[in-house]
């Protein structure tokens, strides 16, 4: 389906979303050097949020300036892990309910309509999840473990909180529900960007493993790397996504390998090595 046809298909949803009242809801975005995405993300959140809070961790581009020009409250804090950043960001939000998006994510019209009708009372769920539609180099990925991808992002700050994990943080609550509508995720614009982020995430994950002193063997890195590729490419049907699927599964395997290899390096290494993982 062409871009024009998609626009026609979604037009009724956009008209409904535009007509809906904005709830007492704060949009929360954690950023660092996101000048390409931040404006679209904020405008997307403004469909449903009365306030926007941006918590930045040392951007050297125009991220903070763009966010402030669009009416967002901008705060700065040194990065110490995604979970702890989101916990601190939640404390900056004045409303009871918070909608968290990454800068490269957008609220779809169907998602906006679902939020408008959601039960945000104390008797309802403490957190709501949405499907995430992941796009890789502009193309939707339907397999590789990327779909279905349920993300819990709409939550009550008094009844749910983020884990303090450095990476792959999650909302901690048992009172959840899933709403219709997708979070649109413009995940990676290139293989280079994907590989760079997975390298960074593997460093954070290795530091997280060190915090918990997990036991591993010399073969753990190779085993987990191979297992990741086989599970994502074969069992989760990554091969059906063609060349993109192969690239994604290979890089995810490299991520898994590096996570354990870096952790093993930490266990054997010096204080100088540990300092690189902070």
N, C-alpha and C positions, 0 to 999 in steps of 0.2 A: 504494500500500500504506500502511495507517495505521501510526501509531507503535506501537500494540499488536502488530500483525502483524510489524513489523520486530523488536520485542523478542523475540517467539516464535521467529522465524527464527534470530536470533543466539544464543539461549539455549544451544544445544549448544556453540557455539564459546567462549562465556564460561565454561562449566563446564570445558572442556578447558584454557583459559588459566589458570583459577584453580588447577587441579591441577598445572600445570607448575612445575618448580623454576626459581627466578630465577637467571640466569647472572651471572658476574662481569662486569657491564656497567654503565657509568655513563651516566645520562641527562643531557644537557646542554641547557639552555634559556637563550637570550639574551633579556633582558626590559627593558622600560621602560613603566611604567604599564599593567600587565596584570592588575590585580586581578580582572577579570571572568573571566579564562581560566586563571590560574596554578594554581588548586587542581585543576581537572579535568585539566589537562595533567600535573601531577605524579602524580596518582592513576593516570592512564593509563600513564605510564612505569613506575610501580611494579609493573605486571604482569610486566615483564621485566627491570627494572634493580635491582641491589643498592644503588646509590647514585644520588643526584640532585644535580647541581651547577647552581645558578642564577647567572648572571653578569648583574648589573643595571647599567644605565647612567643612574642618577639618577632613579629613580621617585619621584614625589611622592604616590603613593597607597599602598595597603596591600600592594603586591606582595611586598616583601621580608618583611614580617611574616607573611603567609599562607604563603609558601614555607618559612620557618623553622619555622612551627608544624607543618608536614607532614613535617619531618625533612630538608629539603633543606639542603645547604651553600650559603650565600648569600655571594657576593662582589660587590664594587662596583668598577667601572672606567669612566672617562670614555669615551664612545662615539667611536670614530674609524673607523667603517666596519664593515659586517657581517662581512666576511672576516677582518679583524684581530681583531674581538671573538671570533669563533669559534676562531681560532688560539690566542688567549690562554685561552679557556675550555677548550680541549682540554688545555692544559698544566696546568690545575687538576685534571684527572681522573686518579685514581690507577690505574684499570684500563687494560688494553691496548685494550679495545674500548669504543667510545662510540656512543650513539644520540642524535642531535641532533634535537630538535623545536622548532618555533616555539611560542609560548604558545597560539596558536589552533589547534594541531594535536593529534590524538589517535591513539593506537595502537589499531587495530581488533583484535577477537578473532582474525581470520584472520592478521593481521600478527604478533600475539604468538605464535601457534602456529608460524609460519614462522621466527621468530627462535629459538625454542626448539630447532628442528631444524637450524639453520644451521651450516655448517662454519666455525668461528671459529679453526681451526688455522693455523699459519704457512704451511701448504701450500695453503690455500684462498684465495679472493679477498680483496683488501685492503679492499673496500667493497661494500656491498649497497644496491641501490635498491628502491624500492617505488612502486607507482602511488599517485598522490594524488587523492583524491576531493574535488573543490572544490565547496563550497557557497556560494552568493551569496544573502544575505538568506534563508537557510534552505533554498534550493532548489539541487539539484545541477545543475551546468553541464556539459554533455556535448560542447560544441563551443567555438568562440571561441579555439582554441589552448590551452584549459585541459584538454583530454583528448584523447589520453593524456598524462599528466604524470608522468614518472618522476623521482623525487627520490632521490639517493644520500645516505642519512643514517646508516647503520650502518657504522662504519669502524674500522680499526686505526690507532691514533694514531702508530705507528712506520712505517707503510707508506703512509699517505695524509694529506694536509694540505689545509686550505682555502686557496684563492687569497686574496690580500690586497685584493681588489676592495671598494670602498665599498658596492656594491649588486650584486645578482645574482651573489653569490659561488658558487663551485663546488668540489667536492672534486677534488683533483689526484692521480690515479692511473690506471693502465691496467688494473689487475687488478680487474675489477668483475663483478658478477652481479646479476640481478633476482630477488627473492623474491616469492612470492604474498602477497596481503593488501594492504590499502589504508591509507595515512595519511589520516585524515579531517580535512579542512581547513575550519574554519568561517571562511572568508576574510573576509567583510565583512558586517556587520549592516545596513548602509544605504548608499545612494548617497553620502551625505555622507562617511562613513568611507572609502569606496573612493577618492573624489576627493581627500580630504585626504592619504591615503597615497601616491597616485600623484604628487601635487604634491611631497611630501617626497622620494620616490624620484627624481623628475626632477632635483631639486637635487643629490642625491648623485651621480647619473649624470653630470651636467654637470661636477662637480668631478673625477670619475674621468676623463672625456674630457680635461680640462685637464692632468691628470698625464701623459697620453700624447701631448698636443699633436696631436690628430687634425685633419686638414685638412677643412674644410667650406666651403660657399658660402653666399651669402645666401638661396638657395632651399632649403637643406637641411631646415630645420624644416618648411616647408610640404610638401615632397616626402615626408619620412619620416612625417609625420602622416597624409597621404592614403594612403600605401602601407600603413601599419599598419591603417587602417580597412578598406580593400579586401581585404587579405589575410586579416584575421580574420573579417570579416562575410560575405564572399562565398566565398573559397577554403577557409576553415576552417569554413564553414557556421554562422557565428554566428547567422544569421537563424533557424535551427531552434530556438534557445533563446528565441525570442519577444522580448518586451519586455526581459527581462533580458539577452539576447544583444545587442540593440541598444545598451543602456546600457553594457554592458561594452566593446563594440568602440569606441564613441564615446570613452569615458574613456581607453581604452588609446591611441587616436589622439591625444588631448590630451596624454597622458604623453609620447608620442614627439615631438610637436611641441615641448612645453616643454623637453624634454631638450636638443634642438638649439638652441632659441631662447635658453635660459639659457647654454649654452656659447658661443654667439655673443656674448651680452652680456658674458661673462667676457673673451673675447678683445679686445673693444673697451673694456672698462671699467677702473675704477680699483681701487686696493687696497681701498677701502671695499666695493666689490661683492664682491671675492674673499673678504673676511672673512666675508661672509654664507654662503659655500659651504663653510666649514670644518666 
